[in-house]
Each structure stands twice: as C-alpha cells, then as structure tokens.
Amino acid sequence: MKGRKHSPEQIIRKLREADQLAGQGQDVAAVAKALEISEATLHRWRNQYGGMKAEDAKELKQLRVENQRLKRMVADREVQIEMLREVATGKW
C-alpha cells in the first residue's frame, strides 16, 4: 500500500495533536494509531519538524527545493567546464 504524502502544515498539525494525546496519557502506539501513521513516521516527524511552526516548515520546504535547483545548476556548470577543458587540450 502506497503511503500518503502529508504537507508540512498537516505534519505540524498532527504533531500537535500527538502531543495532546500523549499528554492525556496515551502511549506512542495508541497515538500513532489515532493519527493513522506508523510509530516510525511519528518519530521521524518529531525529529524533523519537532519545534517548528507551520510557517517554518513551509520555508524549510522552499529552501530545500531551491537548494536542489542550485545543486543542479552547479553540476551543469561543472560539466560545461570539463567539456571546455577537453576541447582546450585537443584530445578528442
């Protein structure tokens, strides 16, 4: 079964709800079941989005997308530089 994709805002909301349920005395397994996620997902989300607000999570996602774009640009530039070096040496 393919898992669902949650937006950062949904993750933050579910983490808040998990904190409320845990505060009521429920264990991690019951909290995860109530949120319809696995325990591993709950722990991963806490590590990744622990003390964030929804705006922070949005900004983090935007920065990751921009970082990927910039890495592709640098990789393309490196390929162009390497091609120019080969052409300059005349070994083709």
Buried (B, 14 or more C-beta within 10 A) or exposed (E): EEEEEBEBBEBBBBBEEBEEBBEEEBEEEEBBBEBEBEEEBBEEBBEEBEEBEBEEBBEBEEEEEEEEEEEEEEEEEEEEEEEEEEEEEEEE
